[in-house]
Amino acid sequence: MTVETTEAAKAAEPRVRRVLIADLGAHLGEAVHVRGWLHAIRSLGRTNFVILRDGSGLIQIVTPAERLAQLGPLESSVAVEALVSADPRAPLGVELTEPRFAMLAPASGPPLIDLTKPHLPGGLPFLLDHASVALRHPTRREAARLSSALVRGFRSELEALGFQEVFTPKILGTATEGGAHVFPLDYFGRPAFLAQSPQFYKQMLVGAFERVYEVGPVFRAEPHDTARHLSQYTSLDAELGFIDSWRDVAAVLAHVMAAMMASAHTAVPSVAVPAVPETLPMVHFQDALQLAGRGLGENLDGEPDLAPAHERWLSEWAAREHGSDFLLVVGYPLAHRPFYTHPDPEHPGCSASFDLLFRGQEIVTGGQRLHRYTDYLAALAARGFDAAPYQSYLEAFRTGMPAHGGFAIGLERVVQKILGAANIREVCLFPRDVHRLQP
């Protein structure tokens, strides 16, 4: 198929190919065509500067006063033809001079949020209400770039280890965890639920591919309104077969976390990304209770889980004792883990599972799963669950399912802790929680 270009269209085309701002340093002395948004205008006596922003960064444009009249309000989108000139004071070592501006789409007025400040003004609810504008600020875009880099590292490492990426349903006929915190929906007159995790499917797919992973949304109807909870978040899941114990799963997790941090460091060098120890420091759940109890002056004997305060204290302990931002807590009580969790043969009453703490917060849950059909029937009966709704899941275990295990990483929690954000909603593009469904 051929497309004829009219003379008018040819006249409107830029004389030179568009260059992204981040790449301008490679075009010193050249005339370039750039496009972006009017980020700021600064007048310093006889010299005027227009700051242009595109998806890759900011650039300073030395602009004669008479050219400013061509510009609309801030955040208007414009095209600029200019010369790339050296300026050692600039972040990229260059600036643009001799500009010719063309308006692409004028803003209807000043933006609701001042994007020229180093930090976004206004409270978090206001910024989330106007996310389409707030996300133009460099600090908010930094979180998105970091998320993308972490996922890229997750995928690349698992691909190198022979994992197959899969895509599982998010509308289910059975609640994965068997609990009450699910979002029900009407599925053509039948009850259904939004997926709490891809757990059942990734286990079933171990029987087909042996090693699988997925990046996707999960939904938790937990009535929590805290700085660490979301009703929808991004889960990075992996599952592998033919393991000897949960330790094989933890070893893969350590490699994956290292690859994720390396990818983040490369993509967003302005952010301080922690190193992942070659061997993750580890503490058993019962020992963790005693350590945190002594440290906080509390009696934690018999506690079924670690509270946020305990996770924070244990992370501080790991930083002091092991020089690590990461701590693996293993052997949680079996009764308080999902029914598919394998018991720890060396510690009665404990599970062959773990959580990974990172800078005071749990970011990963994982471990070994049951793999024998009869064990599943017994586990469901012990929890008082009817096996009938799980028959399509249980079928996988009738047909020689190998010993297997896996883990799930909460992406937004990792980004929150790397950036030191006070609230997880600060690092989420369009967060969903107990109060928010817009934008």
FENDAQUI-V237706 format. One record per run of one state. SS is the DSSP state (@ for helix, = for strand, . for the rest). FROM is the first residue (numbers start at 1). TO is the last residue. Records with the same first field share a line. If there is no record, write none. Layout:
SS=FROM-TO  FROM-TO
//
This chain:
.=1-6  13-17  19-20  28-30  45-46  55-56  64-64  69-76  87-93  106-123  130-130  135-137  161-163  166-170  173-183  188-189  195-198  210-210  220-231  242-245  268-281  297-307  323-325  331-332  337-340  342-342  344-349  352-352  359-360  370-372  384-387  399-403  420-423  428-439
@=7-12  21-27  65-68  124-129  131-134  138-160  199-209  246-267  285-296  308-322  334-336  373-383  388-398  411-419  424-427
==18-18  31-44  47-54  57-63  77-86  94-105  164-165  171-172  184-187  190-194  211-219  232-241  282-284  326-330  333-333  341-341  343-343  350-351  353-358  361-369  404-410
//
